[in-house]
């Protein structure tokens, strides 16, 4: 789980740096939205690889919402204009999170079935 925390923290910090360089409110919202897509994908991949899928998903969802709050507040604080209706760009990443969590669960089930040893024939 520490890798998940590290990955989300690195993505968020990198996005904040890029947002500072961009400076344009619209561009900052776009960077923030793509960061949230990347965080959702990282949560799904780390959940598949984790020893406990449920714990990894729960931690990932909490981290995703924390990163969302940081990204949205950072995008709002860029001088020029408030996000307003442009904040609808976050709707896509918000809808993507449950989808990638479901896909990661399905992938985890498939991987577990393949790793299971074959049943022995009756003696």
C-alpha positions in Angstrom: 0.0 0.0 0.0 3.0 2.3 0.5 3.6 2.2 -3.2 0.0 3.4 -3.8 0.5 6.3 -1.5 3.8 7.1 -3.1 2.5 6.9 -6.6 -0.5 9.2 -5.9 1.7 11.7 -4.0 4.2 11.8 -6.9 1.4 12.3 -9.5 -0.2 15.0 -7.5 3.1 16.9 -6.8 4.0 16.7 -10.5 0.6 18.0 -11.6 0.9 20.9 -9.1 4.3 21.8 -10.7 2.9 21.6 -14.2 -0.1 23.7 -13.2 2.3 26.4 -11.9 4.1 26.4 -15.2 0.9 26.5 -17.2 -0.7 29.4 -15.3 -3.9 29.5 -17.5 -7.0 28.5 -15.6 -8.3 26.4 -18.4 -5.0 24.6 -18.8 -4.8 24.0 -15.1 -8.2 22.4 -15.0 -7.1 20.2 -17.9 -3.9 19.2 -16.1 -5.9 18.5 -12.9 -8.5 16.3 -14.8 -5.8 14.2 -16.5 -4.0 13.8 -13.2 -7.2 12.4 -11.7 -7.5 9.9 -14.7 -3.9 8.9 -14.0 -4.6 8.5 -10.3 -7.6 6.3 -11.1 -5.5 4.0 -13.3 -2.8 3.8 -10.7 -5.3 2.8 -8.0 -6.6 0.0 -10.3 -3.2 -1.3 -11.2 -2.0 -1.2 -7.6 -5.2 -2.9 -6.4 -4.6 -5.8 -8.8 -1.1 -6.3 -7.6 -1.8 -5.9 -3.9 -2.1 -8.8 -1.5 -5.6 -7.7 -0.5 -7.6 -6.2 -3.3 -10.3 -4.8 -1.0 -7.9 -2.9 1.3 -6.0 -1.5 -1.7 -9.2 -0.3 -3.3 -10.5 1.3 -0.1 -7.2 3.1 0.4 -7.1 4.0 -3.3 -10.5 5.6 -3.2 -9.6 7.6 -0.1 -6.4 8.7 -1.8 -8.3 9.5 -5.0 -10.6 11.8 -3.2 -7.8 13.5 -1.4 -5.9 14.1 -4.6 -9.2 15.4 -6.2 -9.6 17.9 -3.4 -6.0 19.1 -3.8 -6.3 19.3 -7.6 -9.6 21.2 -7.5 -8.4 23.7 -4.9 -5.2 24.3 -6.8 -7.1 24.8 -10.0 -9.5 27.2 -8.3 -6.6 29.3 -6.8 -5.0 30.1 -10.2 -5.5 33.8 -10.7 -7.7 34.8 -13.6 -11.1 33.3 -13.0 -12.9 30.7 -10.9 -13.5 27.3 -12.3 -17.3 27.7 -12.3 -18.9 25.6 -15.1 -15.5 24.6 -16.4 -15.2 22.3 -13.4 -17.5 19.9 -15.2 -14.2 18.6 -16.7 -13.9 16.6 -13.5 -17.0 14.6 -14.3 -15.1 12.3 -16.6 -12.5 11.2 -14.0 -15.1 10.9 -11.3 -17.1 8.5 -13.5 -14.0 6.6 -14.5 -13.0 5.6 -10.9 -15.8 3.1 -10.3 -15.2 1.6 -13.8 -11.5 1.0 -13.3 -12.1 -0.4 -9.8 -14.6 -2.9 -11.4 -12.1 -3.8 -14.1 -9.4 -4.3 -11.6 -11.6 -6.6 -9.6 -12.4 -8.7 -12.7 -8.7 -8.8 -13.5 -7.9 -9.9 -10.0 -10.4 -12.7 -10.2 -9.0 -13.9 -13.6 -5.5 -13.8 -12.2 -6.5 -15.8 -9.1 -8.2 -18.5 -11.1 -5.2 -18.9 -13.4 -2.9 -19.3 -10.4 -5.0 -21.9 -8.7 -3.6 -25.4 -9.0 -5.7 -27.8 -11.0 -7.9 -30.2 -9.1 -6.6 -33.6 -8.6 -8.6 -36.5 -10.0 -10.3 -38.7 -7.4 -8.4 -41.7 -6.3 
